[in-house]
Amino acid sequence: MTINELFVWISTVFGAIGAIIVVYEKTVHRTVKDINDKIANNTERVNKLSEKHDKEVEAMRDEIKHNHEKLLNDHSSFLKQQEMNGIIMRSLSAVTHHLVDGNHQKQLEDSAVEIDDFLFEKAKTIKE
């Protein structure tokens, strides 16, 4: 093997390596870069959607909590109305019995005290 042949052989090997590198850069590297760009883009979109979803879930939780508090207040109001209706009915019964027979003075006094106690208790809960 002569120096010219050796030089041609080395040049051919380096040329082939160069061609492989060029083909790699043109095809494989570009394809991998495109895939990585798509992955990054999709990851960014997923993160934005996740943040939006988290905000929507938090808003729903706040709304549910607010509605729950309203329901508790309504329930408390219904219980107070039930108590008040009981007092009114007992007082009305005492007044009716008194009108019928003129007696039941003690029941009227008890009803008056019960109404006063209810009103005073209610007045304590009023905030200025």
Buried (B, 14 or more C-beta within 10 A) or exposed (E): EEEEEEEEEEEEEEEEEEEEEEEEEEEEEEEEEEEEEEEEEEEEEEEEEEEEEEEEEEEEEEEEEEEEEEEEEEEEEEEBEEEBEEBBEBBEEBBEBBEEEEEBEEBBEBBEEBBEEBEEEEEEEEEE
